[in-house]
Amino acid sequence: RRMISEFKPARARLLFAVISMLLIACTAWPQSGKSAPKVKLTAENLGPRQIEDLTSQSVPRDYGLAWRTMTLALENGRADLLESYFTGFAKDDLTRMVNDEKRTGVRVHYTDLGHKLDAIFYSPAGDVMLLRDHAQLEMQVMDGDKVIHREQVNLQYMVLMTPGADRWLVRYLQATPEAQR
């Protein structure tokens, strides 16, 4: 009988740990419900290095996943989601944006309608790629749950991507002055 009473708390702690891990895994993987936006890469005028087949597939895939991750981070007020596809200045700027939205209650919601990437520069060492993004977005400015402004926009971004262990990361993401609304 003593062994059974000692076993129950241990079993309860184990069950609690398993449930906690499942909850953490579910909240850390919210991307599964949304698909990445369409991204088309053009690399005909790229230099000084030519792009490899695998890279020409992984850069647009990872860029689309980065935008999906950014959208989810902003929607959910979770800067930790940015870790998987952003680094450097891009991650710092987006983290600041997520925190500002949480603090003010005013947020921007993006519906991503697609991206056309022009590859401009690919370093000889293959460790950095400069791209120009022509993005089509629907932007909603929200105060709490109330939409206070909505418009479709065509924006241009300069993007710097660097390879990580198993994916390309967005290191720099900046709207250019040529951005059109």
C-alpha positions as CSV (number, residue, x, y, z in Angstrom):
1,R,0.0,0.0,0.0
2,R,2.9,2.4,0.8
3,M,4.4,1.7,-2.6
4,I,1.2,2.5,-4.4
5,S,0.8,5.9,-2.6
6,E,4.4,6.7,-3.5
7,F,3.8,5.6,-7.1
8,K,0.8,7.8,-7.7
9,P,2.6,11.2,-7.2
10,A,5.5,10.0,-9.4
11,R,3.0,8.9,-12.1
12,A,1.2,12.2,-11.8
13,R,4.4,14.2,-12.2
14,L,5.3,12.1,-15.3
15,L,1.9,12.6,-16.8
16,F,2.1,16.4,-16.1
17,A,5.5,16.5,-17.7
18,V,4.3,14.7,-20.8
19,I,1.2,17.0,-21.1
20,S,3.4,20.1,-20.6
21,M,5.8,19.0,-23.3
22,L,2.9,18.4,-25.7
23,L,1.4,21.8,-25.0
24,I,4.8,23.5,-25.5
25,A,5.3,21.6,-28.8
26,C,1.8,22.6,-30.0
27,T,2.3,26.3,-29.2
28,A,5.8,26.4,-30.6
29,W,4.6,25.0,-34.0
30,P,1.6,27.2,-34.9
31,Q,2.9,27.5,-38.5
32,S,1.4,24.2,-39.4
33,G,-2.0,25.7,-39.9
34,K,-1.0,28.3,-42.5
35,S,0.7,27.7,-45.8
36,A,3.7,29.8,-46.9
37,P,3.0,32.5,-49.5
38,K,4.0,32.0,-53.1
39,V,7.5,33.2,-53.8
40,K,9.0,33.3,-57.3
41,L,12.8,33.7,-57.7
42,T,14.5,35.2,-60.8
43,A,18.2,34.8,-60.9
44,E,19.2,35.4,-64.5
45,N,21.3,38.5,-63.8
46,L,22.9,37.2,-60.6
47,G,26.6,37.6,-60.0
48,P,29.4,37.1,-59.3
49,R,28.4,33.5,-58.6
50,Q,25.8,31.4,-60.3
51,I,23.0,30.0,-58.2
52,E,22.9,26.2,-57.6
53,D,19.7,24.2,-58.2
54,L,19.3,23.4,-54.6
55,T,19.8,27.0,-53.5
56,S,17.4,28.2,-56.2
57,Q,14.7,26.0,-54.5
58,S,15.6,26.6,-50.9
59,V,15.9,30.4,-50.9
60,P,12.3,31.1,-52.1
61,R,11.0,28.3,-49.9
62,D,12.7,29.6,-46.8
63,Y,11.8,33.2,-47.7
64,G,8.2,32.3,-47.9
65,L,8.4,30.4,-44.6
66,A,10.1,33.5,-43.0
67,W,7.1,35.7,-44.1
68,R,4.7,33.1,-42.7
69,T,6.6,33.0,-39.4
70,M,6.7,36.8,-39.3
71,T,2.9,37.0,-39.8
72,L,2.3,34.5,-37.1
73,A,4.7,36.3,-34.7
74,L,2.8,39.5,-35.2
75,E,-0.6,37.9,-35.0
76,N,0.2,36.1,-31.8
77,G,2.5,38.7,-30.1
78,R,5.3,36.1,-30.0
79,A,8.7,37.3,-30.9
80,D,10.2,33.9,-30.1
81,L,8.7,32.5,-33.4
82,L,11.1,34.7,-35.3
83,E,14.1,32.6,-34.2
84,S,13.5,30.0,-36.9
85,Y,13.9,32.2,-40.0
86,F,15.3,35.5,-38.9
87,T,18.7,36.7,-37.5
88,G,20.6,39.9,-37.1
89,F,19.0,43.3,-37.9
90,A,15.8,41.7,-39.3
91,K,15.2,39.7,-36.1
92,D,15.9,42.8,-33.9
93,D,13.6,45.0,-35.9
94,L,10.8,42.5,-36.0
95,T,11.1,41.7,-32.3
96,R,10.8,45.4,-31.6
97,M,7.7,45.6,-33.8
98,V,6.1,42.6,-32.0
99,N,6.8,44.2,-28.6
100,D,5.5,47.6,-29.7
101,E,2.3,46.0,-30.9
102,K,1.8,44.2,-27.6
103,R,2.5,47.4,-25.7
104,T,0.1,49.7,-27.7
105,G,-2.6,47.2,-28.7
106,V,-2.4,48.6,-32.3
107,R,-1.2,46.0,-34.7
108,V,-0.7,45.4,-38.4
109,H,-2.1,42.2,-39.9
110,Y,-0.8,41.1,-43.3
111,T,-2.5,38.9,-45.8
112,D,0.3,37.8,-48.0
113,L,-0.5,37.7,-51.7
114,G,2.9,36.7,-53.0
115,H,6.5,37.7,-53.7
116,K,8.7,38.1,-56.7
117,L,12.3,37.9,-55.7
118,D,15.1,39.2,-58.0
119,A,18.5,37.9,-57.0
120,I,21.0,40.7,-57.3
121,F,24.2,39.4,-55.7
122,Y,25.4,36.0,-54.5
123,S,28.8,36.1,-52.9
124,P,31.7,34.0,-54.3
125,A,31.8,32.1,-51.0
126,G,28.1,31.4,-51.1
127,D,27.5,32.9,-47.7
128,V,25.3,35.8,-48.5
129,M,22.6,36.6,-51.1
130,L,21.1,40.0,-51.8
131,L,17.6,40.1,-53.2
132,R,14.9,42.6,-54.1
133,D,11.4,41.5,-53.1
134,H,8.3,42.8,-55.0
135,A,5.6,41.9,-52.4
136,Q,1.9,42.1,-52.8
137,L,0.1,42.4,-49.4
138,E,-3.2,43.3,-47.9
139,M,-2.5,45.3,-44.8
140,Q,-5.0,45.8,-42.0
141,V,-4.2,48.2,-39.1
142,M,-6.1,46.9,-36.1
143,D,-6.9,48.4,-32.7
144,G,-7.6,45.3,-30.6
145,D,-10.1,43.4,-32.8
146,K,-11.3,46.4,-34.7
147,V,-10.0,47.1,-38.2
148,I,-9.3,50.8,-38.5
149,H,-7.6,50.8,-41.9
150,R,-7.3,48.3,-44.8
151,E,-5.6,48.5,-48.1
152,Q,-3.8,46.4,-50.7
153,V,-0.2,47.4,-51.2
154,N,2.7,46.6,-53.5
155,L,5.9,47.0,-51.6
156,Q,9.6,46.5,-52.4
157,Y,12.1,45.2,-49.9
158,M,15.8,44.8,-50.0
159,V,16.6,41.4,-48.4
160,L,19.9,39.9,-47.2
161,M,19.8,36.2,-46.7
162,T,22.5,34.0,-45.2
163,P,22.7,30.2,-45.0
164,G,22.1,28.6,-41.6
165,A,22.6,25.0,-40.5
166,D,19.6,23.7,-42.5
167,R,17.9,26.7,-44.1
168,W,18.5,30.2,-45.4
169,L,17.8,33.0,-42.8
170,V,16.7,36.6,-43.4
171,R,19.4,38.8,-41.9
172,Y,18.2,42.2,-43.3
173,L,14.7,43.2,-44.4
174,Q,14.1,46.8,-45.3
175,A,11.3,48.5,-47.4
176,T,12.9,50.6,-50.1
177,P,12.0,54.2,-50.9
178,E,10.6,52.9,-54.2
179,A,7.8,51.1,-52.2
180,Q,4.5,51.8,-54.0
181,R,1.2,52.0,-52.3
